[in-house]
Amino acid sequence: MTRSQDPLLSAVAGGVRLFELGQPFFTGMPCSPNHPGFRMTLIRRHGDMERPDGGSAANEIIVTGGHVGTHIDALSHVSHCGELHGGVDAAEAQQGGTFTTHGAENLPGLLRRAVLLDVAAVHGVPTLPAGYGVTADDLAEAAKLADAEPDRGDVALVRTGWARNFGDPVTYMGKETGVPGVTVEAAQWLAERGIVATGADTTAYEQIPAGAGHAVLPVHRVLLVESGIFIMEHLNLEDVADAGVREFTFLLAPLRITGGTGSPIRPLAAVSA
């Protein structure tokens, strides 16, 4: 049998190194109070039922909100003045308890070029200060550091270093201290480049000042509603940053949750081994 001449298969055959870009899912992990938390427990254990040949199976039950842990927002997630992306009437689209337009089943699988915009590295710190607002200049400097600017159809991932706090839910959620994140001007900088999706290593993607909570989400408006750009949250960009990888192939396959507003994900970065 002859080997396929497909260039992508040839590239994979040459060896690929994968980096996990998401957080593990576990009961008690950090979660916004706006969403029901992740819960997993065994509903059947080995020995609860044993087959005639001695075999046994265990399985679990999982309860979670669609925007808990590492996930991607569908375009139905946020509206502005009653409208979703493209001027869709939000109230009409959500009748019946699911979205008939912009539901999570329409989230695309992604195999795209991605650029890591390491803003923490630009500032020479492991983690940006709580409540820091990432500016357009920060992203431009991060692109220079990466020697790669995001372009049309690409994925742009913003590293603040905040994932280092994931093991401390109080600090990570930043209810009192705030959380670093992208500002409106930085979101506009990204939208101008025509990217298809963006993500960050924080709970809300955008800047959350001290004591503000999730009072307003202007960056979600710019990206989801105005630009149709998908948002990923709770990423873990530490391993890929530590390896010095700032441009890579991004892999993503969201769950096709009909009428949903988002999906848990397991994003991966692929580079030549």
C-alpha positions as CSV (number, residue, x, y, z in Angstrom):
1,M,0.0,0.0,0.0
2,T,1.4,3.4,-0.9
3,R,1.7,6.2,1.6
4,S,-0.8,9.0,1.2
5,Q,0.6,12.1,-0.4
6,D,-1.6,14.4,1.5
7,P,0.6,17.2,2.9
8,L,-1.2,17.3,6.3
9,L,-0.8,13.5,6.8
10,S,2.9,13.8,5.8
11,A,3.4,16.5,8.4
12,V,1.8,14.5,11.1
13,A,3.8,11.4,10.1
14,G,7.0,13.5,10.7
15,G,6.1,13.8,14.4
16,V,4.0,16.2,16.3
17,R,4.2,17.5,19.9
18,L,0.9,18.4,21.6
19,F,0.5,21.0,24.3
20,E,-2.6,21.0,26.5
21,L,-4.2,24.4,26.5
22,G,-7.0,23.7,28.9
23,Q,-7.6,23.1,32.6
24,P,-8.8,19.7,34.0
25,F,-12.4,19.4,35.0
26,F,-13.0,18.4,38.7
27,T,-15.5,18.9,41.4
28,G,-14.7,22.1,43.3
29,M,-12.7,23.8,40.6
30,P,-13.0,27.6,40.3
31,C,-16.3,28.7,38.9
32,S,-18.1,32.0,38.5
33,P,-21.2,32.3,40.8
34,N,-23.1,33.2,37.6
35,H,-23.0,29.5,36.5
36,P,-23.8,26.1,38.2
37,G,-20.5,24.5,39.2
38,F,-19.0,21.3,37.8
39,R,-19.9,18.1,39.7
40,M,-18.9,14.6,38.8
41,T,-19.5,11.4,40.8
42,L,-19.6,7.7,40.1
43,I,-23.2,6.6,39.7
44,R,-22.3,3.0,39.2
45,R,-19.2,1.3,40.7
46,H,-17.5,-1.9,39.8
47,G,-19.3,-4.7,41.6
48,D,-22.7,-2.9,41.6
49,M,-23.6,-5.2,38.7
50,E,-21.5,-8.1,37.6
51,R,-22.0,-9.9,34.3
52,P,-22.1,-13.7,34.1
53,D,-18.5,-13.7,32.8
54,G,-17.3,-11.7,35.8
55,G,-17.1,-8.4,33.9
56,S,-18.2,-5.2,35.6
57,A,-18.4,-1.5,34.5
58,A,-18.3,1.8,36.3
59,N,-19.7,5.1,35.0
60,E,-20.3,8.6,36.2
61,I,-22.9,11.4,36.2
62,I,-21.7,14.9,35.3
63,V,-23.6,18.1,36.1
64,T,-22.2,21.4,34.8
65,G,-23.0,24.8,33.4
66,G,-22.0,25.4,29.8
67,H,-19.6,28.1,30.8
68,V,-17.6,26.3,33.5
69,G,-14.0,25.3,33.2
70,T,-12.2,25.6,29.8
71,H,-15.0,26.4,27.3
72,I,-15.9,28.3,24.2
73,D,-18.8,30.8,24.0
74,A,-21.3,30.4,21.2
75,L,-22.7,33.6,19.5
76,S,-26.0,33.1,21.5
77,H,-24.2,33.7,24.8
78,V,-24.4,37.5,24.9
79,S,-26.8,40.0,23.5
80,H,-26.8,43.8,23.4
81,C,-30.0,45.9,23.5
82,G,-31.9,42.7,22.8
83,E,-29.9,41.6,19.7
84,L,-27.5,38.8,19.1
85,H,-24.8,38.9,16.4
86,G,-26.1,39.8,13.0
87,G,-29.1,41.6,14.5
88,V,-30.9,38.4,15.5
89,D,-33.7,39.1,18.0
90,A,-32.5,37.4,21.2
91,A,-36.0,36.9,22.8
92,E,-37.3,35.2,19.7
93,A,-34.2,33.0,19.2
94,Q,-34.4,31.6,22.7
95,Q,-38.1,30.7,22.8
96,G,-38.7,27.1,23.9
97,G,-35.7,26.9,26.2
98,T,-33.0,26.5,23.5
99,F,-31.6,28.8,20.8
100,T,-32.8,28.3,17.3
101,T,-30.1,30.7,16.0
102,H,-26.4,30.8,16.9
103,G,-26.7,27.7,19.1
104,A,-23.6,25.8,20.2
105,E,-24.2,23.1,17.6
106,N,-23.0,25.7,15.1
107,L,-19.6,26.2,16.9
108,P,-16.9,25.2,14.4
109,G,-14.2,22.7,14.7
110,L,-10.9,24.5,14.4
111,L,-7.7,23.5,12.8
112,R,-6.1,26.9,12.4
113,R,-2.9,28.9,12.8
114,A,-2.7,30.4,16.3
115,V,-0.5,33.1,17.9
116,L,0.3,33.3,21.6
117,L,0.2,36.9,22.7
118,D,2.2,36.7,25.9
119,V,1.4,40.0,27.7
120,A,2.9,38.8,31.0
121,A,6.2,38.2,29.2
122,V,6.0,41.6,27.6
123,H,5.9,43.1,31.1
124,G,8.6,40.7,32.4
125,V,6.4,39.2,35.0
126,P,5.1,35.6,35.6
127,T,1.5,37.0,36.2
128,L,-0.1,40.3,35.4
129,P,-1.4,42.3,38.4
130,A,-5.0,41.6,39.5
131,G,-7.4,43.9,37.7
132,Y,-4.8,44.9,35.0
133,G,-6.3,46.0,31.7
134,V,-4.6,44.6,28.6
135,T,-4.3,47.3,26.0
136,A,-4.0,47.3,22.3
137,D,-0.3,48.4,22.7
138,D,0.2,45.3,25.0
139,L,-1.1,43.0,22.2
140,A,1.0,44.8,19.6
141,E,4.1,44.4,21.7
142,A,3.2,40.7,22.4
143,A,2.9,40.2,18.6
144,K,6.4,41.7,18.2
145,L,7.7,39.4,20.9
146,A,6.2,36.4,19.1
147,D,7.4,37.7,15.7
148,A,4.0,36.7,14.5
149,E,0.9,38.9,14.3
150,P,-2.6,37.3,14.2
151,D,-4.2,37.5,10.8
152,R,-7.6,36.8,9.2
153,G,-9.0,33.4,10.2
154,D,-6.4,32.9,12.9
155,V,-6.8,32.2,16.6
156,A,-5.3,34.7,19.1
157,L,-4.6,33.5,22.6
158,V,-3.8,36.1,25.3
159,R,-1.6,35.0,28.2
160,T,-1.8,36.9,31.5
161,G,-0.2,34.2,33.6
162,W,-3.4,34.1,35.7
163,A,-3.7,30.3,35.2
164,R,-0.9,30.0,37.8
165,N,-3.6,30.8,40.4
166,F,-6.1,28.1,39.2
167,G,-5.3,26.0,42.3
168,D,-6.5,28.9,44.6
169,P,-10.1,29.5,43.7
170,V,-10.4,32.7,45.8
171,T,-7.4,34.4,44.1
172,Y,-8.3,33.0,40.7
173,M,-11.8,34.4,40.7
174,G,-10.6,37.7,42.1
175,K,-13.9,38.8,43.6
176,E,-12.2,41.4,45.8
177,T,-8.9,42.0,44.0
178,G,-10.0,41.8,40.3
179,V,-8.7,39.8,37.4
180,P,-6.5,40.9,34.5
181,G,-8.0,40.9,31.1
182,V,-8.5,42.4,27.7
183,T,-9.9,45.9,27.4
184,V,-12.3,47.2,24.7
185,E,-9.6,48.8,22.7
186,A,-7.6,45.6,22.7
187,A,-10.7,43.6,21.6
188,Q,-11.1,46.1,18.8
189,W,-7.4,45.6,17.8
190,L,-8.1,41.8,17.6
191,A,-11.4,42.3,15.6
192,E,-9.6,44.5,13.1
193,R,-7.4,41.6,12.2
194,G,-10.3,39.3,11.3
195,I,-9.5,36.5,13.7
196,V,-12.0,33.7,14.1
197,A,-11.6,33.1,17.8
198,T,-9.7,34.3,20.8
199,G,-9.1,33.1,24.3
200,A,-7.4,33.8,27.6
201,D,-6.2,32.2,30.8
202,T,-8.8,33.8,33.1
203,T,-12.4,33.4,34.1
204,A,-14.0,36.1,32.0
205,Y,-11.5,36.9,29.3
206,E,-11.9,40.7,29.9
207,Q,-10.6,43.0,32.6
208,I,-12.4,42.7,35.9
209,P,-11.5,45.6,38.2
210,A,-11.3,45.1,41.9
211,G,-14.7,44.6,43.5
212,A,-16.5,45.0,40.1
213,G,-17.5,41.3,39.6
214,H,-19.1,40.7,36.2
215,A,-21.1,43.9,36.3
216,V,-20.6,44.6,32.6
217,L,-19.0,42.7,29.8
218,P,-18.1,45.2,27.1
219,V,-15.4,43.0,25.4
220,H,-18.0,40.2,25.0
221,R,-20.2,42.7,23.2
222,V,-17.3,43.8,20.8
223,L,-16.3,40.2,20.1
224,L,-19.4,38.1,20.1
225,V,-22.2,40.5,19.2
226,E,-20.5,43.0,17.0
227,S,-17.8,40.9,15.4
228,G,-18.9,37.3,15.5
229,I,-15.6,36.2,17.1
230,F,-15.8,33.2,19.5
231,I,-14.3,33.5,23.0
232,M,-12.5,30.8,25.0
233,E,-12.0,31.1,28.8
234,H,-10.1,29.3,31.5
235,L,-7.3,28.4,29.3
236,N,-3.9,27.2,30.6
237,L,-1.1,28.7,28.5
238,E,1.8,28.1,30.9
239,D,3.3,25.0,29.3
240,V,3.3,26.3,25.7
241,A,4.7,29.6,27.0
242,D,7.4,27.9,29.0
243,A,8.4,26.0,25.9
244,G,8.9,29.3,24.0
245,V,6.2,28.3,21.4
246,R,4.3,31.4,20.2
247,E,3.0,30.3,16.8
248,F,1.4,26.9,16.3
249,T,-1.4,24.9,14.9
250,F,-4.5,25.1,17.1
251,L,-6.9,22.1,17.4
252,L,-10.4,22.3,18.8
253,A,-13.6,20.3,18.6
254,P,-16.5,21.7,20.6
255,L,-19.5,19.5,21.6
256,R,-22.5,20.0,19.4
257,I,-25.0,21.0,22.1
258,T,-28.1,21.9,20.1
259,G,-29.5,25.2,21.2
260,G,-26.8,25.8,23.8
261,T,-24.8,28.9,24.5
262,G,-21.3,27.3,24.9
263,S,-19.4,24.1,25.1
264,P,-16.7,22.5,27.3
265,I,-13.5,22.1,25.2
266,R,-10.1,20.5,25.3
267,P,-7.9,22.8,23.1
268,L,-4.5,21.6,21.9
269,A,-1.5,23.3,20.4
270,A,0.4,21.2,17.8
271,V,4.1,21.8,16.8
272,S,6.6,19.8,14.9
273,A,8.4,17.4,17.2
